[in-house]
């Protein structure tokens, strides 16, 4: 692949706790029921995908990966062989991480509520401030797609080629990001909406999927493409707006 050194310059405003909360919500489990083994594997899969795409990640993502692996290793040890923790009151090594996630989610939910109220305030004049109900779950924000959603959708497409290596070697030098950018602009006409996975239906190898995804990310940075979801964690739709 000619673009093997192509590096995606994306601003990832979410941090490692955002990724963990995303994985928990995707699995539809309670924070207190988190399986460290499962979430560690999913987290490391995301880090590996970022590396595969040459997407730069902040150092705190690597620190969290090391912390998850440490917690997982502690869970595998018998209780009699647990390492001493001077400041730990609980026997379960997950609790410190769970506390961080619970507290972080409270702040995120509060910030989302305040953001929603700010939008409403632009349309109405209130004489009495409304007291926030922080115990209620925040409403799903339809239409917003983050980098974690895109990576998840990309991983699903890539799984089609998990056991395919021969074809990849044969066609690996046929594709460049520039070629795929041109192809996507020809495929997605102005004003149209197409499903994310349909853009990879004709891909014959992992390399072609990767290069196509990189081309899509580049077009998104240039505002030539937009992505939406009809519902939280739902199917992703790619839109080419009129410039």
Secondary structure, 3 states (H helix, E strand, C coil): CCCCCCCCCCCCCCCHHHHHHHHHHHCCCCHHHCCHHHHHHHHHHHHHHHHHCCCCCCHHHHHHHHHHHHHHHHHHCCHHHCCCCCCCCCCCCCHHHHHHHHHHHHHHHHHHHHHHHHHHHCCCCCCCCCCCCCCCCCCCCCCCCCHHHHHHHHHHHHHHHCCCCHHHHHHCCCCCHHHHHHHHHHHCCCCCEEEHHHHHCCCCCHHHHHHHHHHHHHHHHCCCCEEEECCCCCCEEEECCCC
